[in-house]
């Protein structure tokens, strides 16, 4: 996951565009967040059922791991999107300049 693809350039126009894999990573981030929230619901159910507290270790570790992975991936994706926005601004400034 730390190897999220960098933006690519359209071969016809030279415009920087996001790769299709960014959509997959965006969906994966939200799926991990939803899974972490569902794990918290399981923890609350365990607490309300009166089971021993040591039963909470696995779900809490799973929830923490999912949130950590999703936030790590989201931070990388935010940096890549900022780089894409910067490259797009530079491209548009280059196109706006008159030739000659």
N, C-alpha and C positions, 0 to 999 in steps of 0.2 A: 503493500500500500504506500510506502513512502515514495514510490517511483511513479507518481501520477504524471501522465504525459504532459509535456509542455504544449503551448499553443502551436498551431501549424500555420503555414501560409498557403493561401489559395494559389494554385499554380497559374491560373489565368490572369488574375488581377493583382496578386501580391498582397492582398488584404489578409491580416492575421485573423484566424478563425479558431474557435475552440474545437478540440477533437471530440468525437462522439463519446469517448470513454468518460468525459467529465459528467455526462448525464448519469452514467452508471454509478459513478462515485457519489453523486448527489443523492441518488436513490438509496444507495448503501448506507450513507450517513443517517438518513431518516429511518431506515429499517432498524439500524442498530439502536437509535434513540428510542424507537417504539418498543423494541425488545427489552431495553433496559427499564422502561416504564412498566412493562408487563411483569418484569422480574420483581420490581418494587411491590407490585400488587400481590405477587406470590408471597413476599416477605410479610406484608400486612396480614394476609390470610393465615400464615403460619403463626404470627403473633396472636391473632384473634382465636385461633383454634386451641391455644394452650399447650402447644407442643414445646419441647425443651428449646432453649435459646440457641444451643449449639447447632440446631438444624438450620440456622440462618446463615451460616458461614458460606456455604456454596452459592446460594442465590445472591448474596451481597457481593461476593467476589466476581460472580458473573456480571452483575449489573455494573460494578465499577470498571471491569475490563471492557465491556461494551461501550460505556461512555468514554473511556479513555481513548479507545481506538477511533470512535466517531469524532471526537474533538480533535485528535491528532490529524485525521484525514481532512476534516473541515478546515483546519488552519492551513494545511498545505494547499488545499483547493482555493482558499481565499487569496493566498499569495500568488498562485498561478493566474487567478482572475484579475488581480491587480496588475500583474505583468502584461496580461492581454489588453487591458484597458489602456495602459501606457503605450503599448505598441500600436494600438489602433489610433490613439491621439497623434503619435508621431507620423503614422502613415497618412492620416488626414491632413496634417500640416505639410507634409511633403507634397501631396497632391494639390493642395491649395496654392503652393508657390508657382509663379509663372515660369515657364521654360525659357531658357535663353539667357 
